[in-house]
């Protein structure tokens, strides 16, 4: 199972709020997920990023690939540093 760390949209129309989840790469955006590792609220001023760093690092070590947006959020939260996993290959 190829896993991705990505955002899952919750909240009502115009009041978006996101959960950072680990999901199978083939499941839909708001579908089934394996683990919930954090939250992201872009509507707060400043934006609120809450991440369980231990779980995030564990999933990254297991081979889960973050999406580009989640990669930048993990960097802002201090989970990823100079030893970030390589970007996804483009083919």
N, C-alpha and C positions, 0 to 999 in steps of 0.2 A: 504494500500500500504506500504510494507516494504521498507524503503529507506536506501541507503548506501551512504557514502561519499567516493568517489573513484577517481582514476585518469582517464582522458580521453586523449588518445594520439593524438597529432596533429603534424604537421611538415612533411617534406619530408623524404624519406629514408635516414637513417644515420644522420639525423638532428632532433632527437626526442625532443619534447617539450610537456609538459603535462599541462592540466587544471584540477583543483580540482573542482569536480562537485558533486551535490547531485542528485542521480538517483534511479529509481526503481531497486530493486535487480534483477529483471528478464530481464531488458533491456540489450542489448549487450554493450560491453566495450565502443565503440565509437558511440553508438546510442543516443536515446533521453534522455535528462536529465531535471531535474526540476529547478535547480539553479546553477549558476556558482559562486563559492566563492573564487577562487584563481588560481594562476599559479605556476608552478614549472619548472625550467630550470636546469636540471642536467649537461648540457654541459658547463655552465659558470664556471669560476674558481674564487671564490668559487660558489657553486650551489646557485641559486636564488630561494627563496621561498617567494611568496607574497600571503597573506591570509587576507580576510576580517574577522577579529576576531569576530566582532559582529554577522555577519551572521552565521559563523561556530558554535558559542556557541548557537545561537538560534536553529539551526538544531539539534545540539546534545541534547538540552533540549526537542525537539519534538520527540526524539527517533531514530534519524538517527545514524546508526552504521558506524564508519570509518573502512576501510580496514587496515590491519597491516601497510602497507607502508604509508598510509595517516595519521594514528595515530602517527607514528614517525615524519612525517613532521609537524604535528600540534604541537607536543611537541617542536620541534626545533624552530618553529615560536612563541612559547610562548602562544598558545591558550589553550593547555591542560597542566594541572599541576598535582598536587597530587590527585585532585578530578576527574581524568579521568574516563569515563564510562567503565564498565567492558568489558573484551575481549569477542568476540563472542563465544557462547557455541559450543563445538565440539560433534557432535552426529552421 
